[in-house]
Each structure stands twice: as C-alpha cells, then as structure tokens.
Amino acid sequence: MKISGVSMSRLSVFYLAMIVIIAAANYLVQFPINDWLTWGSFPYPASFLVTELTNRIYGPKTARKVVCVGFVLGVILSIGLATPKIALASGSAFLVAQLLDISIFNRLRQGSWWVAPFFASFGASLIDASIFWTIAFWGESVPVLTWALGDTSVKLGLDILMLTPFRLVINKSISKEPICQV
C-alpha cells in the first residue's frame, strides 16, 4: 500500500515514532520534576524532528498525513494514559503546531539546511506550548505559568539540539533517494 507514492513500510517508522512520542509526552506531563518542568517536556520536541524529516524527504503532503495519524492515535492513547483534558489539550496543540511547522518549513526549505527546521520548530513550539498549557491545566492548582515557561525553554533548547540528527538523517537519505523539493 502506498501513501502519496510512498510505501507504508517506509513511512511506518515515522508513524510509530510520532505515536510513541505523543503518548510518552502526554503520560509524562503528569509527573512534575519541580515548579518549572514536568517530564513531558523532554520527549515532545522530537515530534518536530519527525515532521521535518518527513517533510524534507517526502514532502508536505506526506508530512501532513503522518501528523494526522499521529494526532488521531496519539489522542486515543492519551485518553487512556493521561486524562481526557490532557488528551484534548495535547491533540489541539499538536495539530495546530505541527501543521504550522509543515507550513513554515515548506516556505523556508530552499534556504540553508538549518533555517527551515530551526524556525519551523521554534515557531511551532511557541504555539504548541501556548495552546497546551492553557487548556491542559486550566483552573487547577498547579504552577501552570512556570511549567509553560520551563517547557518552552526545554523545547527551544531541544529544537537547537535536534538540528544535528536532522542533518545526519538528511545527509544519509540524500545518497539513497531524492529529496522532495515541493
């Protein structure tokens, strides 16, 4: 079976990675490290790496499909692993932020190799944090503001660190198949 001309087996690693990242982040956000961070801050930035690699290698249409599958299955898993409120917050933030990431990345993809993934992740991370933290813990007596600031700081730091694996995978994929220039 093919999606956008790409075999499901080639995309399965992207689908699986997205689902695992979302489920892990939504489960771990329930466990605070301190008043500035929860454990959920650490796995989630990898979702932008998955989206951007899919976008660079297979194009925005396929990246949107990976995001949609991740969204549906991630929300379903999160209802069981976390709470319906966290699942709703995560799903809303994820869908908006990932689609924004794809759009920004696609507009900047012709620039220097690091420009598209960095600015797409950076912008999407800010939007994601704003939506998620506003919905997920609204009205609860937890340090939402400091968690949101801590989470955003971790996301931005990891956005920079994710440039290295992005570059390594892209360099490896260049020798195997053409990069989509859509």
Residue, then its C-alpha position, 0 to 999 in steps of 0.5 A: m500500500k502506498i501513501s502519496g507514492v510512498s510505501m507504508s513500510r517506509l513511512s511506518v517508522f515515522y508513524l510509530a515514532m510520532i505515536v510513541i512520542i505523543a503518548a510518552a509526552n502526554y503520560l509524562v506531563q503528569f509527573p512534575i520534576n519541580d515548579w518549572l518542568t514536568w517530564g513531558s517536556f523532554p520527549y515532545p520536541a522530537s515530534f518536530l524532528v519527525t515532521e521535518l524529516t518527513n517533510r524534507i524527504y517526502g514532502p508536505k503532503t506526506a508530512r501532513k498525513v503522518v501528523c494526522v495519524g499521529f494526532v488521531l492515535g496519539v489522542i486515543l492513547s492519551i485518553g487512556l494514559a493521561t486524562p481526557k483534558i490532557a488528551l484534548a489539550s495535547g491533540s489541539a496543540f499538536l495539530v495546530a503546531q505541527l501543521l504550522d511547522i509543515s507550513i513554515f518549513n515548506r516556505l523556508r526549505q530552499g534556504s540553508w539546511w538549518v533555517a527551515p527546521f530551526f524556525a519551523s520548530f521554534g515557531a511551532s513550539l511557541i504555539d504548541a506550548s501556548i495552546f497546551w498549557t492553557i487548556a491542559f491545566w486550566g483552573e487547577s492548582v498547579p504552577v501552570l505559568t512556570w511549567a509553560l515557561g520551563d517547557t518552552s525553554v526545554k523545547l527551544g533548547l531541544d529544537i537547537l539540539m535536534l538540528t544535528p540528527f536532522r542533518l545526519v538523517i538528511n545527509k544519509s537519505i540524500s545518497k539513497e533517494p531524492i529529496c522532495q523539493v515541493 
